[in-house]
Amino acid sequence: MNLAVIQMASQADIATNLATATRLLEQAAVAGAKLAVLPENFAAMGRSDLARVGRDEAEGVGPILPWLARTASELGLWLVGGTLPLPPDGQPQGKVCACSLLIDDKGQRVARYDKLHLFDAEVSDAQGRYRESDSYAAGDRIVVADTPVGRLGMTVCYDLRFPDLYTALRLAGAELISAPSAFTRVTGRAHWEILIRARAIETQCYMLAAAQGGEHPGGRLTHGHSAIVDFWGQVVAERDEGEVALSAERDVAAQQAARERMPLSRHRRFSAPRMASGTLE
């Protein structure tokens, strides 16, 4: 079972969250995973000091980056580190990015994706209004990287509502797409499964949708339903709420055969957003 997604109900305490993530990743490694995806905000959920957390990490005094490197190395896993707050490269001051890191099994950073689409929306739940742009800066480029289990495109949560991004990743060679998320319970019930299955179907990629699922600081409720969805849109592993490590096997031959029988990339008549060196224009 070479693919894994981790579901958590993360809280504000970083040390506790990292201990939980370690335990779940150990389960994934025992199951045979080579690539595991953690959920959005896996280490720091509901905190008001994101800029400070991000600066500490960037300055080498925070716990999250060393933990990612050490855990990947000790478990022999490639990790998608959900998201953590990090300043934009070369810009230590100001807002942080919702940053998803790909770490290899030696603990080395392979790729960094900064969330492109920020969740500024009104939702009929206890929180009511979400304004990620108050705390976060948006990314400006797509990211695709090679892993031992396939070429991985990287996305985060609200990105799921913007199919042009996924088309661009597919055209860049993606075979798998990570989607660490923290969907609200209201929006998740309405759209989560539809979105992750649609993105899998239209890209003919595996979707690795690692979600938060439970209650968080301030009474925030997340939808959960972490899932691994195959290239045909079938949900091959899923869990509704609570902590879990889900595993599945990528069937390379079946995926390639499906792409050959229905060559969507060759049939496409409209282009995805133009890119210059991976940067959206």
C-alpha positions in Angstrom: 0.0 0.0 0.0 2.3 2.7 -1.2 0.1 5.8 -0.8 -1.2 7.2 2.5 -3.3 10.1 3.8 -3.4 11.2 7.4 -6.6 12.6 9.0 -6.3 14.5 12.3 -8.3 16.8 14.5 -5.5 19.2 15.2 -5.5 21.6 18.2 -3.4 24.7 19.0 -0.6 22.8 20.8 2.2 22.1 18.4 3.9 19.4 20.4 0.7 17.4 20.9 -0.1 17.6 17.2 3.4 16.4 16.2 3.1 13.5 18.6 -0.2 12.5 17.0 1.1 12.9 13.5 4.1 10.7 14.4 1.9 7.9 15.6 -0.3 8.0 12.5 2.7 8.2 10.1 4.2 5.2 11.9 1.0 3.3 11.1 1.3 4.3 7.5 4.9 3.2 7.3 4.0 -0.2 8.7 1.3 -0.5 6.1 3.9 0.0 3.4 3.4 3.6 2.4 6.2 5.3 0.5 4.4 8.7 0.2 2.1 10.1 3.0 0.1 13.4 3.0 -0.7 15.3 6.2 -3.7 17.6 6.5 -3.8 21.3 6.3 -2.7 23.1 9.5 -1.6 19.7 10.9 0.8 21.2 13.5 -0.9 24.5 14.4 -4.7 24.8 14.1 -6.6 27.8 15.3 -3.7 29.9 16.5 -3.6 33.7 16.4 0.2 33.9 16.2 0.8 32.4 12.8 3.3 35.1 11.8 5.5 34.4 14.9 5.2 30.6 14.3 6.3 31.1 10.7 9.2 33.4 11.6 10.5 30.9 14.3 10.4 28.1 11.7 12.2 30.3 9.1 14.9 31.3 11.6 15.5 27.7 12.6 14.2 27.8 16.1 10.7 26.3 15.6 9.9 22.6 16.1 7.9 21.8 12.9 10.6 21.8 10.2 13.1 19.7 12.2 10.2 17.3 13.0 9.3 16.9 9.3 12.9 16.1 8.3 13.5 13.7 11.2 10.2 11.9 10.8 10.6 11.4 7.1 14.1 10.1 7.5 13.4 7.8 10.5 10.3 6.3 8.8 11.7 6.1 5.3 8.7 8.1 4.0 8.3 10.9 1.5 6.0 13.4 3.3 3.7 16.1 2.1 3.8 18.3 5.2 0.1 19.4 5.0 0.5 23.1 5.5 2.5 25.1 8.0 3.0 28.9 8.1 6.2 30.1 6.5 7.2 33.5 5.2 7.5 33.8 1.4 11.0 32.9 0.3 13.3 35.9 0.8 10.6 37.9 2.7 11.0 37.3 6.4 8.6 40.1 7.5 4.9 40.5 6.9 2.3 37.8 6.2 3.2 34.1 6.0 2.1 31.6 3.3 0.1 28.5 3.8 3.1 26.4 2.8 3.0 22.7 1.7 6.4 21.1 1.7 7.5 17.8 0.0 10.2 16.1 2.1 12.0 13.0 0.8 12.9 9.9 2.7 16.3 11.3 3.7 14.7 14.3 5.3 15.6 16.7 2.5 13.2 19.4 1.1 12.3 18.6 -2.5 9.5 21.1 -3.2 7.6 24.0 -1.7 4.0 24.9 -2.7 2.4 28.1 -1.3 -1.4 27.9 -1.4 -2.7 29.9 -4.4 -6.3 30.4 -3.5 -7.1 31.9 -0.1 -10.4 31.1 1.7 -12.2 34.4 2.1 -15.8 33.4 2.4 -19.0 33.5 4.5 -20.2 30.1 5.8 -23.4 29.4 7.8 -21.5 27.9 10.7 -20.5 29.1 14.2 -17.5 31.0 12.8 -19.5 32.6 10.0 -16.8 34.5 8.2 -13.4 33.2 7.1 -10.6 35.6 5.9 -7.4 33.7 5.2 -6.0 36.8 3.4 -5.9 38.6 6.8 -3.1 36.3 7.9 -1.7 34.7 4.7 -0.1 35.8 1.5 -1.1 33.9 -1.7 1.3 31.8 -3.6 2.1 32.6 -7.3 3.2 29.3 -8.9 2.2 25.7 -9.5 4.4 22.9 -8.3 5.0 19.4 -9.7 7.7 17.1 -8.4 8.9 13.5 -9.0 8.5 11.0 -6.1 9.1 7.2 -6.0 5.4 6.6 -6.5 4.8 9.0 -9.4 4.9 12.6 -10.4 3.1 14.7 -7.8 1.1 17.9 -8.2 0.6 20.0 -5.1 -2.5 21.8 -4.0 -4.3 22.9 -0.8 -7.9 22.9 0.3 -9.8 25.8 -1.3 -7.7 25.2 -4.5 -10.1 22.3 -5.1 -12.7 24.8 -6.4 -10.5 26.1 -9.2 -10.2 23.4 -11.9 -7.8 25.4 -14.1 -5.1 24.8 -11.5 -5.6 21.0 -11.8 -5.6 21.1 -15.6 -2.3 23.0 -15.4 -0.9 20.3 -13.1 -2.0 17.5 -15.4 -0.4 19.2 -18.4 2.8 19.5 -16.3 2.8 15.7 -16.0 1.1 15.1 -12.7 0.0 11.5 -11.9 -0.9 12.1 -8.3 -2.2 15.3 -6.7 -2.1 16.1 -3.0 -4.8 18.1 -1.4 -4.3 18.7 2.4 -7.4 20.3 3.6 -9.5 21.7 6.5 -13.0 22.0 4.9 -15.7 23.4 7.2 -18.3 20.9 8.1 -21.0 22.9 6.2 -19.0 23.3 2.9 -17.6 19.8 3.2 -21.0 18.1 3.5 -22.1 20.0 0.3 -19.1 19.7 -1.9 -16.0 17.8 -0.6 -16.6 14.4 -2.2 -17.9 15.9 -5.4 -14.8 18.1 -5.7 -12.1 15.5 -5.0 -13.8 13.0 -7.3 -14.2 15.6 -10.1 -10.6 16.7 -9.9 -9.5 13.0 -10.1 -11.8 12.3 -13.1 -10.8 15.4 -15.2 -7.1 15.0 -14.6 -7.0 11.1 -14.5 -4.8 11.5 -11.4 -4.9 9.9 -8.0 -6.2 12.5 -5.5 -4.6 12.3 -2.0 -7.1 14.3 0.1 -5.9 14.5 3.7 -8.3 16.4 5.8 -8.9 17.7 9.3 -11.9 15.9 10.8 -13.3 17.0 14.1 -13.6 19.9 16.5 -10.9 22.6 16.9 -10.1 25.7 19.0 -13.0 28.2 19.0 -15.6 25.5 18.3 -14.6 25.2 14.6 -15.8 22.0 13.1 -14.2 20.3 10.1 -15.7 17.8 7.7 -13.1 15.1 7.6 -13.8 12.3 5.0 -10.2 12.1 4.1 -9.9 9.9 1.0 -7.7 8.4 -1.7 -9.5 8.7 -5.0 -8.2 6.9 -8.1 -7.8 8.1 -11.7 -11.4 6.9 -12.5 -12.9 8.8 -9.7 -13.4 5.8 -7.4 -13.0 6.4 -3.7 -10.6 3.6 -2.7 -10.1 4.6 1.0 -12.1 6.9 3.2 -12.8 7.8 6.8 -15.5 10.2 8.1 -14.0 11.8 11.2 -11.3 11.3 13.8 -7.7 10.3 13.6 -6.7 7.7 11.0 -3.9 6.7 8.5 -5.5 5.5 5.2 -3.6 3.5 2.7 -4.0 2.4 -0.9 -1.9 1.1 -3.8 -1.3 3.1 -7.0 -2.1 0.8 -10.0 0.3 2.3 -12.6 -0.7 0.0 -15.4 -4.4 0.6 -15.0 -3.9 4.4 -14.8 -1.8 4.5 -18.0 -4.3 2.2 -19.8 -7.2 4.5 -18.8 -5.3 7.6 -20.1 -4.6 5.8 -23.4 -8.3 4.7 -23.8 -9.5 8.2 -23.1 -6.7 10.6 -24.0 -8.2 13.8 -22.4 -4.9 15.8 -22.7 -4.9 15.3 -26.5 -8.5 16.2 -26.8 -8.3 19.4 -24.9 -9.3 22.5 -27.0 -8.9 25.2 -24.4 -5.6 26.0 -22.6 -5.0 26.1 -18.9 -3.6 29.4 -17.5 -0.4 30.4 -19.2 2.7 29.7 -17.2 6.2 31.2 -17.3 8.6 29.0 -15.4 5.7 27.6 -13.4 4.5 31.1 -12.4 0.9 31.9 -13.2 0.4 35.0 -15.4 
